[in-house]
Amino acid sequence: MAKYGKYLINEPHAVELAHHDVPQVKGCTWPPVTYLNKDILPESKASISVRWIWAMPEPNDHVTRHAHSSDEVILFLGTDAKNPTDLGAELEITLGDEKIKVDKTSALYVPKGVEHNPEIWKRVDRPILQVAVVLGEYD
């Protein structure tokens, strides 16, 4: 393998986590697929998980409330190339004790130690991509 070839991860892992305690969810990739963490690349200081949402998830509130010991950024990405800010979906996510409406392509910063979720999906008009990036050890 080339010196830097190990840094291209193209075989993601399905990782079961404590806050992913629902065994099967319809309408989305479940569990999310992990492209980067210390198990995949031992020197990694971050974790990146991806999931597609293409229909209303069932059950809707499938990610339980939890917190991390590192900051996290959750990206909600619309898939309309002609209007990339249009998410094509709407959800409500709880951050701390505040409910936040997400209906545009967005990045949600979750400070370490702040409890977040559940996500309550209100509508899914077309597929969206959700990317969770934990900026440190993932727990």
C-alpha positions as CSV (number, residue, x, y, z in Angstrom):
1,M,0.0,0.0,0.0
2,A,1.2,3.5,-0.7
3,K,2.3,5.6,2.2
4,Y,-1.0,7.5,2.4
5,G,-3.3,5.0,0.9
6,K,-4.6,4.0,4.3
7,Y,-6.1,7.4,4.7
8,L,-8.8,6.8,2.0
9,I,-11.6,4.9,3.7
10,N,-14.0,3.5,1.2
11,E,-15.4,0.5,3.1
12,P,-17.5,2.0,6.0
13,H,-18.6,0.1,9.0
14,A,-22.0,-0.2,10.5
15,V,-21.4,0.6,14.2
16,E,-24.0,-0.2,16.9
17,L,-24.0,2.5,19.6
18,A,-25.8,2.7,22.9
19,H,-28.0,5.6,21.7
20,H,-28.8,3.6,18.6
21,D,-30.8,1.0,20.6
22,V,-33.6,0.5,18.0
23,P,-32.6,-2.6,15.9
24,Q,-34.4,-1.6,12.7
25,V,-35.5,1.7,11.3
26,K,-37.5,2.1,8.0
27,G,-36.9,5.1,5.7
28,C,-33.2,5.6,6.4
29,T,-29.8,4.0,6.6
30,W,-29.7,2.2,10.0
31,P,-27.5,2.0,11.8
32,P,-25.5,4.9,10.3
33,V,-22.3,3.9,8.4
34,T,-19.0,5.0,10.0
35,Y,-16.3,6.2,7.6
36,L,-13.8,7.2,10.3
37,N,-13.1,6.4,13.9
38,K,-10.2,5.0,15.9
39,D,-11.2,1.5,15.1
40,I,-11.0,2.1,11.3
41,L,-7.9,4.4,11.5
42,P,-6.2,4.1,14.9
43,E,-4.6,7.6,14.7
44,S,-7.9,9.3,14.0
45,K,-9.0,11.9,16.6
46,A,-12.5,12.2,15.0
47,S,-15.5,10.1,14.1
48,I,-17.6,10.5,10.9
49,S,-20.9,8.7,10.5
50,V,-23.3,9.1,7.5
51,R,-26.9,8.1,6.9
52,W,-29.4,8.7,4.1
53,I,-33.0,9.6,5.0
54,W,-35.3,8.9,2.0
55,A,-38.7,8.6,3.8
56,M,-40.2,9.3,7.2
57,P,-38.2,7.2,9.6
58,E,-40.2,4.5,11.4
59,P,-40.0,4.6,14.4
60,N,-39.6,8.4,14.3
61,D,-37.8,9.0,17.5
62,H,-35.2,6.2,17.1
63,V,-32.1,8.1,18.4
64,T,-32.2,8.4,22.1
65,R,-31.1,11.4,24.1
66,H,-27.3,11.3,24.8
67,A,-24.2,13.5,25.1
68,H,-20.6,13.1,24.1
69,S,-17.3,14.0,25.7
70,S,-16.2,15.8,22.6
71,D,-17.9,18.5,20.4
72,E,-20.1,17.2,17.5
73,V,-21.3,18.8,14.3
74,I,-24.4,17.3,12.6
75,L,-24.8,18.2,9.0
76,F,-28.3,18.0,7.4
77,L,-27.7,18.2,3.6
78,G,-30.3,18.7,0.9
79,T,-29.9,17.0,-2.4
80,D,-31.3,19.5,-4.8
81,A,-28.3,20.6,-6.8
82,K,-30.2,23.6,-8.2
83,N,-31.2,24.8,-4.7
84,P,-28.7,23.3,-2.3
85,T,-30.1,25.3,0.7
86,D,-33.4,23.5,0.4
87,L,-33.2,20.6,2.8
88,G,-36.3,18.8,1.3
89,A,-37.3,17.8,4.8
90,E,-38.2,19.1,8.2
91,L,-37.3,17.8,11.6
92,E,-37.1,19.0,15.2
93,I,-34.1,18.2,17.3
94,T,-33.6,18.8,21.0
95,L,-30.4,20.4,22.0
96,G,-30.1,20.8,25.8
97,D,-33.7,21.7,26.7
98,E,-34.4,23.6,23.5
99,K,-36.2,22.3,20.5
100,I,-34.7,23.4,17.2
101,K,-36.4,23.3,13.9
102,V,-34.3,22.2,10.9
103,D,-35.8,22.8,7.5
104,K,-32.8,24.1,5.5
105,T,-29.4,22.6,4.7
106,S,-27.7,23.2,8.0
107,A,-24.8,22.4,10.4
108,L,-25.8,22.0,14.1
109,Y,-22.9,22.4,16.5
110,V,-23.3,20.3,19.7
111,P,-20.9,21.3,22.5
112,K,-19.4,18.5,24.4
113,G,-21.5,17.4,27.4
114,V,-24.7,18.8,26.0
115,E,-27.5,16.3,25.8
116,H,-29.2,16.1,22.4
117,N,-32.0,14.3,20.5
118,P,-34.4,12.9,19.9
119,E,-34.9,13.9,16.3
120,I,-38.6,14.1,15.4
121,W,-39.1,14.1,11.6
122,K,-42.0,16.2,10.4
123,R,-41.7,15.5,6.7
124,V,-39.3,14.1,4.1
125,D,-40.0,15.2,0.6
126,R,-36.8,13.8,-1.0
127,P,-33.7,12.0,0.2
128,I,-31.3,14.0,2.4
129,L,-27.9,13.2,3.8
130,Q,-27.0,13.4,7.5
131,V,-23.4,13.5,8.5
132,A,-22.3,13.4,12.2
133,V,-18.7,14.5,12.9
134,V,-17.5,14.0,16.5
135,L,-14.4,16.2,16.9
136,G,-12.5,13.9,19.3
137,E,-13.0,10.5,21.0
138,Y,-16.4,9.1,20.2
139,D,-18.3,7.6,23.2
